[in-house]
Amino acid sequence: MVGSRDGAERNARPPTLTEAVYGRIRSDILLGELHPGDKLKLDALKLRYDASVNTLRETLSRLVSEGLVANEGQRGFTVIPASLADLRDITEMRNMLECQAARRSIERADLDWESRLVAAYHKLSKIEDVVEADPRRYGELLEQYNREFHQALISACGSRWLLTFHGIMYDQSLRYRMLAFQVRSFPREQSRREHRDILEAALARDIGRLEPLLSAHITKGADLYGEEHLKHGGAPKRRGPRSARPAARK
């Protein structure tokens, strides 16, 4: 995180149009609004995101480099397909990276790290208390706070590259989790218990307890998707029509 005044000012500036479009398309892929294998036709994207062809091409090329979009040459762009093999690979990598980062964070733990973790858990637990009543309103906020909790847990690992690669794998696993949740309910109570147990083990500096708890928490999502994939013989089917998001988002 940038600590300088100039860095803080840059972070406070509103995103450029290209950055905003990139963020919206990326979010729609990760949250399952754009489904695996969907054709990303420029004419349709222009209407949906109110953006120029040049902006869309630049955005899609960036998403190709992140492994979220495929460029099929003359056939254009598509959302990267989903598969069990890919999910298992992503899960294994995320599990390895996050458990290693958590172990290193515990070894380097200090009061600042503990404060970050407790604050992140507080926000997450508050959203977990209300999301069941209105999942469409609080669902994305739940994902944001869930990410912040996992980031806080590993934030003291001392490795910029470990954090970077973990972030990539977290996003890839999020996409599969959101696909699975389109066809079955969120296991919210189970996740709530797991988050609490992870917090308690981390604050106790109990690496021996933390690692299996964290590993089981991470692999649960892969198991959830795998069940749906096998049941339907491919990517999970949508529960029903999903309305497109508005062109502008606050």
Secondary structure, DSSP 8 states (H G I E B T S, - for coil): ---SHHHHHHHHS---HHHHHHHHHHHHHHTTSS-TT-EE-HHHHHHHHT--HHHHHHHHHHHHHTTSEEE-GGG-EEE----HHHHHHHHHHHHHHHHHHHHHHHHT--HHHHHHHHHHHHHHHHHHHHGGG-HHHHHHHHHHHHHHHHHHHHTTS--HHHHHHHHHHHHHHHHHHHHHHTTS---HHHHHHHHHHHHHHHHTT-HHHHHHHHHHHHHHHHHHHHHHHHHHTSS---SS------S---
